[in-house]
């Protein structure tokens, strides 16, 4: 196995003797390519980093059609990915990465070919309200104005979950919609993928299950 350390991410002591590749906090395309060159067919990757780092690697692997790679995620603390897939953190995540079982899970991407591993939020400019309409397959998630659209990958089919959050002034439970695809139309939406905000507002965005799954080391 190969340990990928992204930026200054902590590496649990149990992994210090394993081969390691140092990458940027969010790995570049060239760094992801180098990881694949150094990886034997029967070896797995243990990614020490953030949700954004994992998403960057998966994006590159998807574009190169290398989703056959086994990936273990070693997060320092709980976040969207660990919650979505029931993963431990720290040393427990490292031990799981060394001995856990691989399972195929849906890979969620957007219309730009960017993988999503934990959470997408879409707000209006400067964090303001989002105006527009979104559908999860045939179900309408919202129409009008909301605080934010939230999209998660799910560990099982159909692969994508979305919610419009709580309506302003209402204390009701979140309503989640499960679908293969979520589509948004808006005057101006700022998309934040796994903690990384988009460069400019968009009028349309789509998040959907990729044709092929990815291989995650799981409990």
Backbone as a chain_set.jsonl record, in Angstrom:
{"seq": "XXXXXXXXXXXXXXXXXXXXXXXXXXXXXXXXXXXXXXXXXXXXXXXXXXXXXXXXXXXXXXXXXXXXXXXXXXXXXXXXXXXXXXXXXXXXXXXXXXXXXXXXXXXXXXXXXXXXXXXXXXXXXXXXXXXXXXXXXXXXXXXXXXXXXXXXXXXXXXXXXXXXXXXXXXXXXXXXXXXXXXXXXXXXXXXXXXXXXXXXXXXXXXXXXXXXXXXXXXX", "coords": {"N": [[0.835, -1.191, 0.0], [0.308, 2.33, -0.465], [0.892, 5.364, 1.146], [-0.619, 8.465, 0.952], [0.192, 11.66, 1.633], [-1.365, 14.617, 2.065], [-0.579, 17.887, 1.826], [-0.141, 19.258, 5.03], [-1.297, 17.22, 6.438], [-1.877, 15.069, 9.22], [-0.136, 11.992, 9.759], [-0.983, 8.916, 10.937], [0.815, 7.077, 13.489], [0.934, 4.3, 12.973], [1.256, 4.077, 10.294], [3.739, 4.967, 9.518], [5.864, 3.431, 8.579], [5.269, 2.683, 6.052], [5.382, 3.007, 2.436], [5.442, 6.318, 1.15], [3.888, 9.107, -0.416], [4.278, 12.489, -0.968], [2.064, 15.172, -1.332], [0.455, 18.173, -2.594], [-1.797, 20.199, -0.573], [-4.3, 20.095, -1.796], [-4.201, 17.765, -4.113], [-2.433, 18.023, -7.21], [-2.997, 17.58, -10.772], [-0.691, 16.434, -11.954], [0.531, 15.333, -9.699], [-1.336, 13.399, -8.919], [-1.154, 11.735, -11.147], [1.459, 10.834, -10.826], [1.224, 9.325, -8.503], [-0.342, 7.182, -9.444], [1.459, 6.024, -11.226], [3.332, 4.966, -9.507], [1.981, 3.019, -8.209], [1.355, -0.349, -7.654], [-0.6, -2.906, -9.329], [-2.029, -4.451, -7.434], [-2.162, -2.994, -5.113], [-3.196, -0.693, -2.525], [-4.373, 2.675, -1.91], [-3.828, 4.886, 0.762], [-5.257, 7.654, 1.818], [-4.283, 10.5, 3.365], [-5.673, 13.318, 4.372], [-7.841, 16.04, 3.432], [-11.425, 16.259, 2.716], [-11.551, 17.618, 0.3], [-9.073, 17.021, -0.824], [-9.276, 14.254, -1.243], [-11.37, 14.29, -3.102], [-10.131, 15.592, -5.263], [-8.195, 13.717, -6.061], [-9.855, 11.546, -6.761], [-11.247, 12.713, -8.865], [-9.276, 12.94, -10.843], [-8.568, 10.222, -11.154], [-10.981, 9.236, -12.119], [-11.169, 10.559, -14.597], [-9.055, 9.4, -15.905], [-9.911, 6.873, -16.133], [-9.359, 5.078, -14.032], [-10.684, 3.933, -11.847], [-10.503, 1.534, -10.65], [-8.718, 1.464, -8.606], [-8.023, 0.79, -5.197], [-9.139, 2.615, -2.44], [-8.451, 4.035, 0.662], [-9.595, 6.166, 3.204], [-8.096, 8.373, 5.324], [-8.932, 10.386, 7.529], [-8.268, 13.197, 9.617], [-10.144, 14.231, 11.334], [-13.701, 14.095, 11.979], [-15.963, 14.506, 9.246], [-17.823, 15.468, 6.305], [-17.45, 13.281, 4.527], [-16.655, 11.115, 6.197], [-18.95, 10.899, 7.759], [-20.867, 10.279, 5.819], [-20.13, 7.744, 4.911], [-19.731, 6.241, 7.142], [-17.159, 6.116, 8.346], [-14.199, 5.726, 10.386], [-11.825, 7.902, 12.124], [-8.422, 9.238, 12.228], [-6.072, 7.148, 13.924], [-7.67, 4.861, 14.03], [-8.879, 4.932, 11.525], [-6.628, 4.543, 9.949], [-5.897, 1.911, 10.641], [-8.149, 0.579, 9.699], [-7.789, 1.131, 7.006], [-5.613, -0.474, 6.383], [-6.514, -3.082, 6.757], [-9.186, -3.315, 6.105], [-12.217, -4.108, 4.237], [-12.829, -3.835, 0.781], [-15.38, -2.066, -0.887], [-17.669, -1.383, -3.526], [-18.872, 1.816, -4.239], [-21.301, 4.321, -5.161], [-20.13, 6.804, -7.423], [-20.234, 10.221, -7.38], [-20.549, 12.977, -9.516], [-20.152, 16.2, -11.16], [-21.407, 18.42, -13.763], [-19.102, 19.468, -14.789], [-17.246, 17.503, -14.723], [-16.111, 16.996, -12.265], [-15.423, 15.23, -9.338], [-17.47, 14.502, -6.496], [-17.245, 13.979, -3.105], [-18.108, 14.349, -0.493], [-19.808, 16.721, 0.299], [-21.864, 19.086, -1.342], [-22.663, 22.488, -1.475], [-24.922, 25.002, -2.471], [-25.324, 28.357, -2.736], [-26.648, 31.735, -2.888], [-24.914, 34.611, -4.348], [-22.182, 35.813, -2.362], [-22.877, 34.333, -0.13], [-25.556, 34.682, 0.206], [-29.204, 34.226, -0.088], [-30.472, 31.557, -2.168], [-31.95, 31.617, -5.285], [-34.22, 30.018, -7.388], [-34.762, 26.853, -8.977], [-34.862, 23.37, -8.317], [-34.47, 19.929, -9.152], [-34.695, 16.514, -8.175], [-34.171, 13.813, -9.891], [-37.368, 13.171, -10.898], [-38.585, 14.559, -8.896], [-39.453, 17.589, -7.336], [-37.21, 19.54, -5.648], [-37.028, 22.143, -4.65], [-38.591, 25.324, -5.249], [-38.323, 28.753, -5.905], [-37.114, 30.741, -3.256], [-34.419, 29.886, -1.156], [-32.193, 29.162, 1.632], [-29.936, 27.55, 1.043], [-28.99, 25.006, -1.278], [-28.299, 21.657, -0.677], [-26.248, 18.942, -1.423], [-25.486, 15.522, -1.251], [-23.33, 12.673, -1.725], [-24.441, 9.253, -1.672], [-23.994, 6.123, 0.054], [-25.228, 3.987, -1.154], [-27.379, 2.928, -3.895], [-29.916, 5.183, -5.181], [-27.711, 6.93, -5.427], [-27.362, 9.763, -5.109], [-28.18, 12.439, -2.893], [-30.363, 15.069, -1.904], [-31.255, 18.204, -0.413], [-33.313, 20.994, 0.383], [-32.998, 22.227, 2.731], [-34.191, 23.75, 5.787], [-37.149, 25.614, 5.62], [-37.278, 29.134, 5.868], [-37.895, 30.319, 9.085], [-39.295, 28.074, 9.837], [-39.387, 25.195, 11.854], [-38.971, 22.46, 11.033], [-38.291, 18.995, 10.191], [-35.506, 18.155, 8.061], [-36.099, 17.582, 4.627], [-35.191, 15.043, 2.598], [-34.196, 14.088, -0.679], [-33.785, 11.295, -2.673], [-31.923, 10.298, -5.481], [-30.846, 9.667, -8.897], [-29.825, 11.811, -10.204], [-29.383, 15.319, -9.676], [-30.61, 18.435, -10.546], [-30.129, 21.871, -11.074], [-31.46, 25.098, -11.627], [-30.808, 28.536, -11.754], [-30.607, 32.093, -11.058], [-28.134, 33.02, -10.172], [-25.805, 31.086, -8.785], [-23.588, 30.046, -6.246], [-21.344, 27.545, -6.141], [-20.097, 25.274, -3.857], [-17.841, 22.813, -3.567], [-17.071, 20.109, -1.668], [-15.912, 21.793, 0.249], [-14.521, 23.601, -1.314], [-14.928, 26.591, -2.871], [-16.59, 27.624, -5.906], [-15.279, 29.442, -8.756], [-16.832, 31.419, -9.897], [-20.243, 32.638, -10.029], [-22.901, 30.457, -11.165], [-25.427, 29.587, -13.598], [-26.633, 27.186, -14.017], [-26.464, 23.868, -12.705], [-25.476, 20.488, -12.3], [-25.625, 17.367, -10.648], [-24.677, 14.092, -10.477], [-24.885, 10.465, -10.619], [-22.025, 8.766, -11.545], [-21.127, 6.624, -14.32], [-19.528, 4.479, -13.523], [-18.634, 2.937, -10.385], [-16.667, 3.863, -7.433], [-13.945, 2.472, -5.479], [-13.998, 1.862, -2.215], [-12.378, 1.474, 0.875], [-13.891, -0.02, 3.529], [-15.679, -0.229, 6.729]], "CA": [[0.0, 0.0, 0.0], [1.007, 3.607, -0.499], [0.274, 6.433, 1.915], [-0.551, 9.782, 0.321], [0.037, 12.745, 2.598], [-1.763, 15.833, 1.355], [-0.236, 19.061, 2.623], [0.361, 18.991, 6.376], [-2.196, 16.271, 7.098], [-1.171, 14.14, 10.102], [-0.061, 10.582, 9.376], [-0.977, 8.114, 12.16], [2.068, 6.336, 13.677], [0.888, 2.951, 12.428], [1.536, 4.138, 8.858], [5.016, 5.629, 9.231], [6.804, 2.528, 7.915], [4.814, 2.373, 4.696], [5.785, 3.934, 1.378], [4.655, 7.544, 1.231], [4.003, 10.131, -1.451], [3.874, 13.807, -0.474], [1.337, 15.959, -2.327], [-0.098, 19.439, -2.128], [-2.999, 20.041, 0.245], [-5.227, 19.555, -2.792], [-3.256, 17.232, -5.099], [-2.531, 18.471, -8.593], [-3.13, 16.515, -11.767], [0.591, 15.748, -12.098], [0.772, 14.527, -8.499], [-2.199, 12.217, -9.006], [-0.574, 10.853, -12.157], [2.653, 10.204, -10.249], [0.746, 8.289, -7.581], [-0.759, 6.019, -10.223], [2.642, 5.379, -11.796], [4.054, 4.253, -8.459], [1.087, 2.058, -7.573], [1.223, -1.665, -8.261], [-2.019, -3.23, -9.548], [-2.693, -5.075, -6.286], [-1.944, -2.184, -3.918], [-4.231, 0.303, -2.255], [-3.946, 3.996, -1.478], [-4.358, 5.427, 2.004], [-5.215, 9.101, 1.61], [-4.309, 11.33, 4.57], [-5.952, 14.672, 3.912], [-9.192, 16.567, 3.592], [-12.399, 15.832, 1.713], [-11.177, 18.23, -0.977], [-7.943, 16.264, -1.36], [-9.818, 12.996, -1.755], [-12.141, 14.594, -4.309], [-9.205, 15.908, -6.349], [-7.619, 12.461, -6.538], [-10.893, 10.777, -7.443], [-11.538, 13.371, -10.135], [-8.242, 12.549, -11.804], [-8.693, 8.79, -11.426], [-12.166, 9.073, -12.966], [-10.876, 11.019, -15.956], [-8.103, 8.454, -16.489], [-10.556, 5.557, -16.087], [-8.624, 4.252, -13.075], [-11.494, 3.763, -10.643], [-10.206, 0.215, -10.087], [-7.808, 1.637, -7.475], [-8.609, 0.712, -3.859], [-8.845, 3.849, -1.713], [-8.821, 4.176, 2.072], [-9.565, 7.581, 3.575], [-7.617, 8.554, 6.693], [-9.208, 11.768, 7.91], [-7.847, 13.52, 10.978], [-11.338, 14.495, 12.134], [-14.947, 13.764, 11.293], [-16.449, 15.47, 8.27], [-18.922, 14.999, 5.458], [-17.171, 11.954, 3.975], [-16.707, 10.093, 7.25], [-20.354, 10.721, 8.147], [-21.623, 9.652, 4.733], [-19.765, 6.342, 4.714], [-19.529, 5.575, 8.418], [-15.73, 5.852, 8.486], [-13.521, 6.272, 11.564], [-10.803, 8.912, 11.859], [-7.15, 9.056, 12.909], [-5.441, 5.828, 13.95], [-8.676, 3.846, 13.693], [-9.022, 4.955, 10.07], [-5.421, 3.937, 9.39], [-5.997, 0.45, 10.807], [-9.151, 0.122, 8.736], [-7.205, 1.207, 5.681], [-4.691, -1.581, 6.168], [-7.125, -4.413, 6.838], [-10.613, -3.279, 5.791], [-12.733, -4.7, 3.006], [-13.194, -2.875, -0.264], [-16.71, -2.181, -1.492], [-17.946, -0.397, -4.564], [-19.894, 2.797, -3.869], [-21.553, 5.234, -6.278], [-19.311, 8.004, -7.567], [-21.031, 11.377, -7.794], [-19.79, 13.998, -10.24], [-20.991, 17.278, -11.687], [-21.343, 18.586, -15.218], [-17.741, 19.856, -15.17], [-16.366, 16.35, -14.594], [-15.473, 17.037, -10.951], [-16.005, 14.281, -8.392], [-17.95, 14.994, -5.203], [-17.127, 12.865, -2.169], [-18.726, 14.611, 0.799], [-20.952, 17.635, 0.31], [-21.948, 20.285, -2.183], [-23.659, 23.486, -1.099], [-25.108, 26.066, -3.455], [-25.984, 29.536, -2.183], [-26.567, 32.897, -3.745], [-23.649, 35.337, -4.218], [-21.786, 36.307, -1.038], [-23.545, 33.564, 0.913], [-26.961, 35.067, 0.31], [-30.18, 33.202, -0.448], [-30.442, 30.99, -3.513], [-33.233, 31.716, -5.977], [-34.258, 29.162, -8.565], [-35.551, 25.628, -8.91], [-34.035, 22.174, -8.411], [-35.165, 18.646, -9.213], [-33.986, 15.261, -7.95], [-34.914, 13.034, -10.881], [-38.64, 13.822, -11.22], [-39.12, 15.228, -7.708], [-39.005, 18.968, -7.165], [-36.59, 19.778, -4.345], [-37.52, 23.461, -4.229], [-38.758, 26.396, -6.219], [-38.391, 30.01, -5.173], [-35.915, 31.201, -2.548], [-33.999, 29.115, 0.015], [-30.866, 29.56, 2.101], [-28.911, 26.803, 0.316], [-29.22, 23.641, -1.733], [-27.244, 20.773, -0.186], [-26.211, 17.668, -2.14], [-24.548, 14.541, -0.711], [-23.315, 11.315, -2.26], [-24.932, 8.249, -0.738], [-23.225, 4.891, -0.108], [-25.981, 3.027, -1.955], [-28.159, 3.485, -4.995], [-29.506, 5.622, -6.525], [-26.392, 7.533, -5.421], [-27.303, 11.19, -4.793], [-29.217, 12.939, -1.988], [-30.431, 16.532, -1.93], [-32.245, 18.853, 0.437], [-33.365, 22.455, 0.334], [-32.879, 22.728, 4.09], [-35.428, 24.18, 6.451], [-37.687, 26.894, 5.165], [-37.043, 30.198, 6.845], [-38.911, 30.481, 10.113], [-39.965, 26.809, 10.127], [-38.527, 24.251, 12.559], [-39.367, 21.104, 10.681], [-37.178, 18.14, 9.801], [-35.06, 18.272, 6.683], [-36.662, 16.628, 3.675], [-34.156, 14.607, 1.671], [-34.646, 13.429, -1.906], [-32.795, 10.37, -3.221], [-32.062, 10.311, -6.934], [-29.63, 9.439, -9.667], [-29.3, 13.11, -10.63], [-29.99, 16.544, -9.154], [-30.373, 19.52, -11.493], [-30.467, 23.187, -10.539], [-31.461, 26.293, -12.455], [-30.811, 29.689, -10.858], [-30.059, 33.32, -11.627], [-26.715, 33.071, -9.814], [-25.537, 30.176, -7.681], [-22.182, 29.806, -5.921], [-21.224, 26.124, -5.826], [-18.947, 24.89, -3.038], [-17.68, 21.37, -3.648], [-16.16, 19.574, -0.661], [-15.225, 22.894, 0.907], [-13.817, 24.463, -2.27], [-15.923, 27.39, -3.597], [-16.371, 27.857, -7.324], [-14.653, 30.726, -9.077], [-17.833, 32.416, -10.288], [-21.615, 32.115, -9.974], [-23.377, 29.724, -12.333], [-26.877, 29.59, -13.786], [-27.09, 25.799, -13.999], [-25.542, 22.893, -12.136], [-26.011, 19.129, -12.241], [-24.845, 16.42, -9.855], [-25.283, 12.817, -10.838], [-24.089, 9.253, -10.428], [-21.166, 8.387, -12.665], [-21.422, 5.284, -14.832], [-18.762, 3.483, -12.775], [-18.436, 3.248, -8.973], [-15.286, 3.843, -6.95], [-13.695, 1.37, -4.555], [-13.697, 2.449, -0.913], [-12.124, 0.555, 1.987], [-15.008, 0.265, 4.433], [-15.771, -1.085, 7.915]], "C": [[0.872, 1.244, 0.0], [0.202, 4.627, 0.294], [0.46, 7.744, 1.153], [-0.801, 10.826, 1.394], [-0.215, 14.033, 1.839], [-1.51, 17.044, 2.239], [0.361, 18.663, 3.952], [-0.534, 18.017, 7.137], [-1.407, 15.321, 7.993], [-1.231, 12.715, 9.575], [0.001, 9.754, 10.654], [0.293, 7.271, 12.265], [2.077, 4.958, 13.037], [1.244, 2.921, 10.94], [2.937, 4.633, 8.522], [5.998, 4.734, 8.482], [6.418, 2.224, 6.472], [5.307, 3.418, 3.702], [4.852, 5.139, 1.366], [4.938, 8.448, 0.042], [3.478, 11.437, -0.871], [3.229, 14.595, -1.61], [0.945, 17.305, -1.739], [-1.353, 19.182, -1.3], [-4.175, 19.551, -0.595], [-4.359, 19.069, -3.951], [-3.518, 17.743, -6.51], [-2.704, 17.273, -9.52], [-1.832, 15.729, -11.903], [0.89, 14.872, -10.889], [-0.089, 13.27, -8.505], [-1.662, 11.227, -10.031], [0.649, 10.126, -11.605], [2.267, 9.097, -9.276], [0.371, 7.028, -8.347], [0.431, 5.292, -10.827], [3.364, 4.529, -10.763], [3.233, 3.138, -7.82], [1.061, 0.753, -8.348], [-0.256, -2.02, -8.392], [-2.741, -3.758, -8.317], [-2.518, -4.268, -5.001], [-3.046, -1.151, -3.765], [-3.61, 1.606, -1.786], [-4.607, 4.341, -0.159], [-4.17, 6.935, 1.944], [-5.356, 9.816, 2.941], [-4.504, 12.774, 4.12], [-7.396, 15.04, 4.151], [-10.137, 15.955, 2.558], [-12.032, 16.386, 0.338], [-10.013, 17.493, -1.628], [-8.412, 14.95, -1.966], [-10.587, 13.229, -3.051], [-11.231, 14.883, -5.498], [-8.581, 14.641, -6.929], [-8.648, 11.644, -7.309], [-11.263, 11.392, -8.792], [-10.537, 12.949, -11.199], [-8.344, 11.07, -12.16], [-9.885, 8.52, -12.346], [-11.851, 9.447, -14.411], [-9.905, 10.089, -16.672], [-8.663, 7.04, -16.547], [-9.756, 4.586, -15.221], [-9.399, 4.138, -11.757], [-11.367, 2.363, -10.065], [-9.318, 0.31, -8.849], [-8.579, 1.545, -6.153], [-8.174, 1.936, -3.057], [-9.349, 3.756, -0.284], [-8.649, 5.641, 2.449], [-9.216, 7.699, 5.049], [-7.769, 10.026, 7.048], [-8.776, 12.006, 9.349], [-9.043, 13.744, 11.892], [-12.581, 14.222, 11.298], [-15.367, 14.887, 10.355], [-17.529, 14.841, 7.421], [-18.683, 13.591, 4.929], [-17.266, 10.877, 5.045], [-18.139, 9.847, 7.702], [-21.136, 9.971, 7.073], [-21.371, 8.152, 4.65], [-19.486, 5.593, 6.014], [-18.078, 5.223, 8.693], [-15.186, 6.412, 9.793], [-12.509, 7.33, 11.149], [-9.505, 8.524, 12.553], [-6.602, 7.641, 12.812], [-6.419, 4.715, 13.604], [-8.892, 3.783, 12.183], [-7.816, 4.317, 9.393], [-5.471, 2.417, 9.497], [-7.038, -0.136, 9.859], [-8.564, 0.109, 7.329], [-6.281, 0.049, 5.367], [-5.394, -2.924, 6.07], [-8.593, -4.455, 6.424], [-10.944, -3.892, 4.444], [-13.142, -3.61, 2.024], [-14.626, -3.134, -0.724], [-16.869, -1.089, -2.535], [-19.083, 0.511, -4.116], [-20.101, 3.752, -5.044], [-20.6, 6.431, -6.254], [-20.192, 9.124, -8.105], [-20.112, 12.412, -8.43], [-20.739, 15.12, -10.646], [-20.761, 17.431, -13.18], [-19.966, 19.029, -15.697], [-16.772, 18.684, -15.124], [-15.587, 16.336, -13.3], [-16.188, 16.083, -10.007], [-16.41, 14.991, -7.103], [-17.93, 13.824, -4.235], [-17.861, 13.086, -0.859], [-19.969, 15.467, 0.732], [-20.769, 18.756, -0.695], [-22.984, 21.21, -1.566], [-23.717, 24.534, -2.202], [-25.904, 27.175, -2.79], [-26.048, 30.619, -3.248], [-25.212, 33.572, -3.578], [-23.436, 35.859, -2.802], [-22.518, 35.592, 0.093], [-25.004, 33.897, 1.101], [-27.898, 33.961, -0.121], [-30.063, 32.786, -1.911], [-31.849, 31.055, -4.104], [-33.199, 30.85, -7.228], [-35.153, 27.967, -8.358], [-34.619, 24.44, -9.081], [-34.915, 20.938, -8.401], [-34.193, 17.518, -8.889], [-34.73, 14.206, -8.752], [-36.218, 13.77, -11.188], [-39.237, 14.601, -10.053], [-38.571, 16.65, -7.601], [-38.473, 19.161, -5.753], [-37.025, 21.134, -3.797], [-37.8, 24.306, -5.454], [-38.938, 27.684, -5.433], [-37.072, 30.348, -4.517], [-35.663, 30.349, -1.306], [-32.636, 29.622, 0.462], [-29.772, 28.861, 1.308], [-29.465, 25.465, -0.139], [-28.032, 22.805, -1.281], [-27.361, 19.43, -0.895], [-25.134, 16.784, -1.528], [-24.489, 13.321, -1.621], [-23.933, 10.378, -1.224], [-24.189, 6.941, -0.99], [-23.931, 3.826, -0.927], [-26.741, 3.722, -3.063], [-29.42, 4.169, -4.481], [-28.242, 6.472, -6.578], [-26.282, 8.975, -4.978], [-28.457, 11.546, -3.86], [-29.189, 14.466, -2.016], [-31.5, 17.023, -0.972], [-32.173, 20.358, 0.234], [-33.27, 23.056, 1.723], [-34.23, 23.082, 4.673], [-35.879, 25.519, 5.883], [-37.516, 27.936, 6.261], [-38.219, 30.327, 7.804], [-39.638, 29.213, 10.487], [-38.981, 25.84, 10.769], [-38.987, 22.825, 12.273], [-38.134, 20.312, 10.247], [-36.796, 18.388, 8.347], [-35.736, 17.211, 5.828], [-35.593, 16.31, 2.633], [-34.786, 13.891, 0.487], [-33.505, 12.561, -2.425], [-33.014, 10.237, -4.721], [-30.762, 9.864, -7.591], [-28.988, 10.772, -10.046], [-30.087, 14.236, -9.983], [-29.614, 17.672, -10.105], [-30.922, 20.822, -10.935], [-30.446, 24.228, -11.639], [-31.622, 27.509, -11.554], [-30.306, 30.92, -11.592], [-28.558, 33.415, -11.381], [-26.503, 32.19, -8.594], [-24.045, 29.976, -7.489], [-22.065, 28.378, -5.399], [-19.952, 25.883, -5.025], [-18.897, 23.375, -2.986], [-16.649, 20.91, -2.621], [-15.285, 20.67, -0.053], [-14.512, 23.858, -0.009], [-14.847, 25.262, -3.069], [-15.564, 27.543, -5.065], [-15.851, 29.256, -7.585], [-15.673, 31.815, -9.39], [-19.224, 31.803, -10.18], [-22.001, 31.427, -11.285], [-24.899, 29.842, -12.414], [-27.461, 28.18, -13.751], [-26.02, 24.913, -13.376], [-26.246, 21.546, -12.069], [-25.058, 18.255, -11.448], [-25.483, 15.05, -10.044], [-24.309, 11.655, -10.646], [-23.322, 8.928, -11.701], [-21.484, 6.955, -13.095], [-20.726, 4.191, -14.026], [-18.63, 3.897, -11.316], [-16.958, 3.421, -8.654], [-15.173, 2.83, -5.833], [-13.17, 1.934, -3.24], [-13.464, 1.355, 0.114], [-13.076, 0.928, 3.119], [-14.986, -0.649, 5.654], [-16.481, -2.398, 7.601]], "O": [[2.03, 1.208, 0.415], [-1.013, 4.739, 0.134], [1.574, 8.084, 0.757], [-1.876, 10.871, 1.991], [0.628, 14.482, 1.062], [-2.151, 17.208, 3.277], [1.264, 17.828, 4.009], [-0.519, 18.002, 8.368], [-0.367, 14.812, 7.574], [-2.241, 12.285, 9.017], [0.97, 9.883, 11.402], [0.802, 6.797, 11.249], [3.129, 4.492, 12.599], [1.504, 1.851, 10.388], [3.289, 4.71, 7.345], [6.89, 5.248, 7.807], [7.175, 1.572, 5.753], [5.607, 4.554, 4.066], [3.641, 5.009, 1.545], [6.067, 8.541, -0.44], [2.367, 11.487, -0.344], [3.775, 14.677, -2.711], [1.087, 17.54, -0.539], [-1.905, 18.082, -1.321], [-4.948, 18.698, -0.159], [-3.83, 19.889, -4.7], [-4.663, 17.878, -6.942], [-2.575, 16.12, -9.111], [-1.855, 14.499, -11.962], [1.444, 13.782, -11.036], [0.381, 12.193, -8.136], [-1.709, 10.017, -9.811], [0.852, 8.943, -11.882], [2.914, 8.051, -9.232], [0.731, 5.924, -7.938], [0.415, 4.066, -10.93], [3.941, 3.495, -11.097], [3.741, 2.396, -6.98], [0.782, 0.738, -9.547], [-1.083, -1.492, -7.648], [-3.943, -3.538, -8.167], [-2.708, -4.804, -3.909], [-3.73, -0.786, -4.722], [-2.469, 1.637, -1.324], [-5.804, 4.117, 0.021], [-3.045, 7.429, 2.013], [-6.407, 9.757, 3.579], [-3.595, 13.378, 3.551], [-8.085, 14.43, 4.969], [-9.714, 15.234, 1.655], [-12.187, 15.7, -0.672], [-9.972, 17.354, -2.851], [-7.998, 14.577, -3.064], [-10.465, 12.447, -3.994], [-11.524, 14.467, -6.619], [-8.453, 14.508, -8.146], [-8.352, 11.111, -8.379], [-11.558, 10.673, -9.747], [-10.916, 12.637, -12.328], [-8.222, 10.7, -13.328], [-9.808, 7.679, -13.242], [-12.225, 8.73, -15.338], [-9.923, 9.994, -17.899], [-7.969, 6.112, -16.963], [-9.506, 3.444, -15.604], [-8.815, 4.239, -10.679], [-12.047, 2.032, -9.094], [-9.181, -0.67, -8.116], [-9.646, 2.14, -6.004], [-6.987, 2.258, -2.999], [-10.514, 3.442, -0.04], [-7.671, 6.279, 2.059], [-9.934, 7.198, 5.915], [-6.838, 10.814, 6.882], [-8.903, 11.123, 10.197], [-8.967, 13.476, 13.091], [-12.517, 14.13, 10.072], [-15.151, 16.066, 10.637], [-18.085, 13.801, 7.775], [-19.612, 12.785, 4.884], [-17.888, 9.838, 4.826], [-18.508, 8.71, 7.998], [-21.973, 9.124, 7.386], [-22.282, 7.379, 4.354], [-19.054, 4.441, 5.988], [-17.791, 4.147, 9.218], [-15.65, 7.45, 10.265], [-12.354, 7.619, 9.963], [-9.479, 7.599, 13.365], [-6.66, 7.012, 11.755], [-6.044, 3.735, 12.959], [-9.069, 2.7, 11.626], [-7.96, 3.63, 8.382], [-5.124, 1.716, 8.546], [-6.838, -1.208, 9.288], [-8.813, -0.814, 6.554], [-6.174, -0.368, 4.214], [-4.919, -3.817, 5.369], [-9.187, -5.533, 6.394], [-10.064, -4.156, 3.625], [-13.726, -2.596, 2.404], [-15.029, -4.28, -0.924], [-16.277, -0.015, -2.433], [-20.128, 0.038, -3.67], [-19.183, 3.97, -5.835], [-20.308, 6.99, -5.197], [-20.817, 8.987, -9.157], [-19.022, 12.682, -7.926], [-21.957, 15.011, -10.5], [-20.011, 16.665, -13.786], [-19.688, 18.973, -16.894], [-15.596, 18.845, -15.452], [-14.515, 15.735, -13.228], [-17.412, 16.121, -9.888], [-15.771, 15.954, -6.68], [-18.531, 12.785, -4.508], [-18.205, 12.122, -0.175], [-21.063, 15.009, 1.065], [-19.677, 19.296, -0.871], [-24.064, 20.764, -1.178], [-22.698, 24.902, -2.787], [-27.027, 26.957, -2.336], [-25.563, 30.441, -4.365], [-24.424, 33.143, -2.736], [-24.376, 36.288, -2.132], [-22.754, 36.176, 1.15], [-25.628, 33.441, 2.06], [-27.45, 32.873, -0.483], [-29.62, 33.554, -2.765], [-32.814, 30.601, -3.489], [-32.267, 30.934, -8.028], [-36.167, 28.04, -7.664], [-33.692, 24.485, -9.89], [-35.954, 20.894, -7.742], [-33.025, 17.556, -9.276], [-35.798, 13.752, -8.343], [-36.177, 14.891, -11.694], [-40.282, 15.234, -10.201], [-37.371, 16.876, -7.756], [-39.198, 18.968, -4.777], [-37.352, 21.256, -2.617], [-37.308, 24.034, -6.548], [-39.627, 27.704, -4.413], [-36.02, 30.254, -5.15], [-36.569, 30.117, -0.506], [-31.998, 30.411, -0.235], [-28.784, 29.492, 0.935], [-30.304, 24.865, 0.533], [-26.883, 23.199, -1.479], [-28.444, 18.848, -0.96], [-24.008, 17.229, -1.309], [-25.497, 12.964, -2.231], [-23.941, 10.685, -0.032], [-23.791, 6.669, -2.122], [-23.301, 2.858, -1.353], [-26.746, 4.949, -3.158], [-29.947, 3.773, -3.442], [-27.732, 6.723, -7.67], [-25.221, 9.391, -4.513], [-29.566, 11.032, -4.005], [-28.127, 15.077, -2.136], [-32.511, 16.358, -0.746], [-31.113, 20.916, -0.048], [-33.441, 24.264, 1.888], [-35.275, 22.75, 4.113], [-35.077, 26.434, 5.694], [-37.606, 27.622, 7.448], [-39.375, 30.429, 7.393], [-40.509, 29.238, 11.356], [-37.862, 25.68, 10.282], [-39.348, 22.084, 13.188], [-37.077, 20.88, 9.974], [-37.624, 18.771, 7.519], [-35.92, 16.075, 6.265], [-35.149, 17.183, 1.887], [-35.781, 13.18, 0.631], [-32.384, 13.042, -2.596], [-34.146, 10.082, -5.18], [-29.73, 9.707, -6.938], [-27.769, 10.863, -10.192], [-31.295, 14.129, -9.77], [-28.441, 17.848, -10.434], [-32.028, 20.872, -10.397], [-29.544, 24.25, -12.476], [-32.486, 27.514, -10.677], [-29.652, 30.806, -12.629], [-27.8, 33.832, -12.257], [-26.968, 32.51, -7.5], [-23.316, 29.761, -8.456], [-22.614, 28.042, -4.35], [-18.859, 26.245, -5.46], [-19.789, 22.729, -2.436], [-15.48, 21.288, -2.702], [-14.081, 20.494, 0.132], [-13.947, 24.846, 0.461], [-15.575, 24.678, -3.872], [-14.388, 27.587, -5.427], [-15.967, 30.144, -6.74], [-15.409, 32.997, -9.173], [-19.37, 30.582, -10.235], [-21.5, 31.764, -12.358], [-25.565, 30.155, -11.428], [-28.649, 28.003, -13.485], [-24.824, 25.176, -13.503], [-27.449, 21.468, -11.817], [-23.839, 18.383, -11.559], [-26.676, 14.869, -9.803], [-23.097, 11.837, -10.529], [-23.895, 8.83, -12.787], [-22.041, 6.174, -12.323], [-21.269, 3.099, -13.863], [-18.525, 5.089, -11.028], [-16.099, 3.16, -9.496], [-16.184, 2.377, -5.295], [-12.041, 2.419, -3.164], [-14.253, 0.417, 0.218], [-13.062, 2.059, 3.605], [-14.361, -1.709, 5.632], [-16.646, -3.238, 8.485]]}, "num_chains": 1, "name": "protein.A"}
